[in-house]
């Protein structure tokens, strides 16, 4: 499984989410890219791409919870 974060979305709290996932799920490939091309979503809510599927949430904590659910499936 691969999770990608946009560094422009770090203002939404996703940097902490990326670090937490790297720490707690060391076997998961976590990447941070300069831009993932979802600028309109990126500007308003935290999101990540999990195996190229967009996961978006109201808060960074909610995003983390959604990603963990996907990892545990």
Secondary structure as GFF3:
##gff-version 3
##sequence-region A 1 73
A	DSSP	beta_strand	2	6	.	.	.	ID=ss1
A	DSSP	three_ten_helix	7	12	.	.	.	ID=ss2
A	DSSP	alpha_helix	14	24	.	.	.	ID=ss3
A	DSSP	beta_strand	29	33	.	.	.	ID=ss4
A	DSSP	alpha_helix	39	42	.	.	.	ID=ss5
A	DSSP	beta_strand	47	50	.	.	.	ID=ss6
A	DSSP	beta_strand	53	56	.	.	.	ID=ss7
A	DSSP	alpha_helix	60	71	.	.	.	ID=ss8
###
